[in-house]
Amino acid sequence: MMLLLSEGRDDEARRCAESWIQNLSRRRDPELQPLIGFLREIQRNGAAILERIAANPTNLWLTN
């Protein structure tokens, strides 16, 4: 997804994120919630996520 975003392919990145959200949500694993939340952020505003990761690449989950 990040590659798609970096190439300006936002719609494809959103569809990819949606697919992963559905797949991971079916597992009902609480440990996957941070990843699912991250994917939801990509759906809402992938370009902003890309900028935030570029500014702080060591904090992938964007918790700060």
C-alpha positions as CSV (number, residue, x, y, z in Angstrom):
1,M,0.0,0.0,0.0
2,M,2.7,2.4,0.8
3,L,4.2,1.9,-2.6
4,L,0.9,2.5,-4.2
5,L,0.5,5.7,-2.2
6,S,4.0,6.9,-3.1
7,E,3.2,6.4,-6.8
8,G,0.0,8.5,-6.4
9,R,-2.3,5.5,-6.8
10,D,-4.5,6.4,-3.8
11,D,-7.6,4.6,-5.0
12,E,-5.8,1.3,-5.4
13,A,-4.2,1.8,-1.9
14,R,-7.6,2.4,-0.4
15,R,-9.0,-0.8,-2.0
16,C,-6.0,-2.8,-0.9
17,A,-6.4,-1.5,2.7
18,E,-10.1,-2.4,2.6
19,S,-9.3,-5.9,1.5
20,W,-6.8,-6.3,4.3
21,I,-9.2,-4.8,6.9
22,Q,-11.9,-7.3,6.0
23,N,-9.4,-10.2,6.0
24,L,-7.9,-9.3,9.3
25,S,-11.2,-8.4,11.0
26,R,-12.5,-11.9,10.4
27,R,-9.8,-13.3,12.6
28,R,-11.1,-11.4,15.6
29,D,-7.6,-11.2,17.1
30,P,-7.3,-8.2,19.5
31,E,-3.6,-8.0,18.7
32,L,-4.4,-7.0,15.1
33,Q,-6.3,-3.9,16.1
34,P,-3.3,-1.5,15.8
35,L,-2.7,-2.8,12.3
36,I,-6.4,-2.6,11.4
37,G,-6.5,1.0,12.8
38,F,-3.4,1.9,10.6
39,L,-5.2,0.5,7.5
40,R,-8.3,2.5,8.3
41,E,-6.1,5.6,8.5
42,I,-4.7,4.8,5.1
43,Q,-8.3,4.5,3.8
44,R,-9.2,7.9,5.2
45,N,-6.1,9.9,4.2
46,G,-3.3,7.9,2.7
47,A,-1.3,10.9,1.6
48,A,-1.2,12.3,5.1
49,I,-0.1,8.9,6.4
50,L,2.7,8.8,3.9
51,E,3.9,12.2,5.0
52,R,3.8,11.2,8.7
53,I,5.8,8.1,8.1
54,A,8.3,10.0,6.1
55,A,8.7,12.5,9.0
56,N,9.0,9.7,11.6
57,P,9.9,6.4,9.9
58,T,10.7,4.6,13.3
59,N,7.1,5.0,14.5
60,L,5.2,3.1,11.9
61,W,2.0,2.7,14.0
62,L,1.8,6.5,14.3
63,T,0.9,6.3,18.0
64,N,2.5,9.6,18.9
